[in-house]
Amino acid sequence: MRAVFDLSTRELLLSTTRFDVERRVFTGTDGRSITREAVVHPAAVVILPIVDAHRIVMIRNFRYTIEEELWELPAGTAEPEEAAIETARRELEEETGYRAGTMTPLAEFFTSPGVLTERMFAFVATDLTSVGQRLEHGERIVAEVVELDRARRWLVNGQLRDGKTIAVLGTYFARL
């Protein structure tokens, strides 16, 4: 779908190590200005690591922003000039300690397009080999092998609260 608005100005409001915040002014088809603030974020990935037909790898990840631990699929932000599949390979190893023999694209989506530019690329990782977890400073992540039926129950009964995990597991289960 093509935009019907022309971006006329961008003003940098905040720059951080992980994202920027911009004020964007658009000119609508009627000539009037529309102002929106946007969190400008590089691409990110989320990975569904499949151990076998009945088990996947999930992580318990302490999220400082909400001060809670969540069940999630491994994920991470792309480095500058890094292809999404390479980000997926790197993040899978760092967060779970597994290396994938095969990494297959599953889906692509925007995480919160009302305020955020982040595009998320989802992959399915198979042919896993244990290589040891390599967490970044400050990460509090525990990787666990989870029965696929258990993950499906968590999804259906609302126990999963991480949006990217809900989206990817929902997509995966819908395609089975």
C-alpha positions in Angstrom: 0.0 0.0 0.0 1.4 3.4 -1.0 1.4 6.3 1.4 -1.1 9.1 0.6 0.9 11.6 2.7 4.2 13.3 2.0 6.8 13.5 4.7 7.8 17.2 4.8 10.1 17.4 7.9 11.8 15.2 10.5 13.1 16.6 13.8 15.3 14.5 16.0 14.0 14.8 19.6 16.1 12.1 21.3 18.9 9.9 20.3 19.9 6.8 22.3 22.2 3.8 21.8 19.2 1.7 20.7 16.7 4.0 19.0 15.9 7.6 18.1 12.7 9.6 18.7 11.6 11.9 15.8 8.8 14.4 15.3 7.6 13.9 11.7 5.4 16.3 9.9 3.4 15.1 6.9 1.4 16.9 4.3 -2.0 15.3 3.8 -3.8 15.1 0.5 -5.8 18.1 1.5 -2.6 20.1 2.1 -2.9 20.2 5.9 -0.1 19.2 8.2 -0.2 16.1 10.3 2.4 15.8 13.1 3.4 12.4 14.7 6.2 11.4 17.0 7.9 8.1 16.1 10.4 5.8 17.8 12.9 5.0 15.0 14.3 1.5 15.6 16.5 -0.7 13.5 15.2 -4.0 12.3 14.9 -6.9 14.8 14.5 -10.7 14.7 12.6 -13.3 16.6 13.5 -17.0 16.4 11.4 -20.2 16.9 14.1 -22.8 17.8 12.7 -26.3 17.1 14.4 -29.2 19.0 12.3 -31.9 17.5 8.6 -32.5 16.5 7.5 -32.1 20.1 9.9 -29.6 21.7 11.1 -26.0 21.2 13.5 -23.7 23.0 12.1 -20.8 24.9 13.7 -18.3 27.3 12.7 -16.8 30.6 13.8 -13.2 30.1 13.9 -10.5 32.8 12.7 -7.3 31.2 13.9 -4.2 33.1 11.3 -1.9 31.5 8.4 -3.8 33.1 10.5 -5.3 36.0 9.2 -8.8 35.2 10.4 -12.1 33.8 8.6 -13.2 30.7 8.5 -16.4 28.7 9.6 -15.5 25.2 11.2 -16.7 22.0 14.8 -15.5 21.6 15.1 -12.2 19.8 17.3 -9.2 19.2 18.1 -6.1 17.4 20.1 -6.0 14.2 23.5 -4.4 14.2 24.2 -1.7 11.5 24.5 -3.3 8.1 23.7 -6.8 9.5 21.3 -9.0 7.5 18.3 -10.3 9.4 19.3 -13.9 9.1 22.7 -13.1 10.5 21.1 -11.3 13.4 18.9 -14.4 14.0 21.9 -16.7 14.0 23.8 -14.5 16.4 20.9 -13.9 18.8 19.9 -17.6 18.9 23.4 -18.6 20.0 23.8 -15.7 22.5 20.4 -16.2 24.2 19.9 -19.9 24.0 23.3 -21.5 23.5 22.1 -23.3 20.3 23.4 -23.0 16.8 21.0 -23.7 13.9 21.9 -25.8 11.0 18.9 -24.4 9.1 17.3 -21.0 9.5 14.0 -20.6 7.6 12.0 -17.3 7.3 8.5 -17.5 8.8 7.0 -14.0 8.8 7.7 -10.3 8.9 5.7 -7.7 10.8 5.8 -4.4 12.5 5.7 -4.6 16.3 3.8 -1.5 17.1 3.3 0.7 13.9 1.4 3.4 15.7 4.5 4.7 17.4 7.4 2.5 16.4 9.3 1.8 13.1 10.7 -1.5 14.2 10.3 -4.3 11.6 10.5 -7.8 13.0 11.7 -10.7 11.0 10.7 -14.1 12.3 12.7 -17.3 11.6 12.3 -21.0 12.4 15.6 -22.6 13.5 16.1 -26.3 13.1 19.0 -28.8 13.3 20.1 -27.3 16.6 23.5 -28.0 18.2 24.4 -26.9 21.7 27.3 -24.4 21.7 26.8 -22.6 25.0 25.0 -19.4 25.9 26.8 -16.1 25.5 24.7 -13.5 27.2 25.5 -9.8 26.9 26.2 -7.7 30.0 23.0 -7.1 31.9 20.9 -9.9 30.3 19.1 -12.2 32.7 18.0 -15.0 30.4 17.4 -18.7 31.1 16.9 -21.0 28.1 14.6 -24.0 28.5 13.4 -26.8 26.3 9.6 -26.7 26.4 7.0 -29.2 25.1 5.3 -27.7 22.1 1.9 -28.7 23.6 2.7 -26.7 26.7 3.7 -23.6 24.6 0.4 -24.0 22.7 -1.6 -24.1 26.0 0.3 -21.0 27.3 -0.6 -19.2 24.0 -4.3 -20.2 24.1 -4.8 -19.4 27.8 -3.1 -16.1 27.8 -0.1 -17.0 29.9 2.3 -15.6 27.2 2.5 -11.8 27.4 5.3 -11.0 24.9 3.8 -9.8 21.7 6.4 -11.1 19.3 6.2 -14.5 20.9 2.4 -14.6 20.6 2.6 -13.5 17.0 5.2 -16.1 16.0 3.8 -19.0 17.9 0.3 -18.1 16.6 1.6 -18.0 13.0 3.5 -21.2 13.4 0.5 -23.1 14.9 -1.9 -21.7 12.3 0.4 -23.1 9.6 0.7 -26.6 11.0 
